[in-house]
Amino acid sequence: MKRFYLFLGLVAIGFAATAQFQNINSQLSIPDPMANMASRMWGTNADSSTTYDWNITKWDAKLRKVYTYDALNRVSTMMEYDANTGAFEHKYTYTYNSKDQEIEILMEANFGGNLQPFNRFRTNYDGRGHRTSYKKESFVNSQWVVDEGDSMVYIYDGQDHVTELFINQLSGANVIPVQKLVWSDFGTDDYPQTLVVQSYSGGFNNYVKLENISWKGGFDLIDFNPSAYLGSLWQNNDWMVISYDTSEVKDGKIQTSYLFNVNGSQLDSSSRTEFLYDKTGRQMQALTYLYQSNTWTAYTGDRDSIAYGSYDEIQKRTISYYSQADKAWIPGAEERFYYNALSVERNPIEVLKLYPNPAHDFVQFSVPETDYTVEVFDLQGKSRMKQENMSYIKTGLLEEGIYILHIQSGMKTYTARLSVVH
């Protein structure tokens, strides 16, 4: 699925004839707070990954990432190393709230053997679990400052619909508004059917509108992936239709997506993206074509291929570019993921039965192993109790709340959600 800012970037194809849109598009290309965390999406629970660049005839290793996970199988740290020299470069530390939502990623850089704060990505949520703001900051002159204007504020209505998204940028020492995205026309499925993008110039002014949006694959603000929309540009105090996007959907998955330009009263084909899935529904490839000279031609720079292993884990992701001169696909970049014997894919977690649950003074359980470690974690991943080879724990020592009971016996892992009441 494509992020909403990437999606709006695609709209630029339909608006490329106007210099005004080319300017606004640079503002719409919002940096992804997870752009440096591709492994978390593409290689979930990988122990490590290595990124390569294609150098004419061979792959050159560039960056190695090493991951650690907490008892809830969430990333706790990621370490980055130079793939050639092995030099340690960066450390990322992840923090979650009690609702299991990621609220901060702290990036530290290695300077002469000392870790120093460099960047942090912070997301706030309200009591209902809604994302209310996001901010990227850099550590400058011993203090955190907004970096490159990566600041967003989300507004919700009484029905939990996100209705406005404000995008801010850093200008000198001030954070100023740049864009506002306004969602409306929520249907019976609670999905918005209209999006108006407004630019800021002494006030918010209409600029781009997407309407008649349909969501056969489901609506998500971040993974913005509609199956159809009509795009208009605000000109002379009116909306002028200039683009149309539609997709072929099967079993809830987009098979082919078409983006068209409107040239006067003519609808001209612009680009086509094909998605390939295997029999289990895993995405194997996304391939984009451009419509030129009355035919579909491979569009330079867009083939995204994914390879899986025998444990359903992603082994590698390859980005290729089509060379019109060579009439062939040329590799561009590749990330390969590695899983050791303790990774989740090779070490399935079994659900443990607890009695009683909710528990007051104690809770019992049974596992076939005789040598194991029992550990209780709170929802923030902090260890609250640990013991060896016991078939019960005294929950009276714990505060009321929800915990994760985790049992490790060699290569076998058991886990259960524990509720404690007093």
Summary of the structure (lengths in Angstrom):
residues: 422
radius of gyration: 24.7
end to end distance: 44.7
largest distance: 77.4
contacts: 1221
relative contact order: 0.11
helix: 8%
strand: 60%
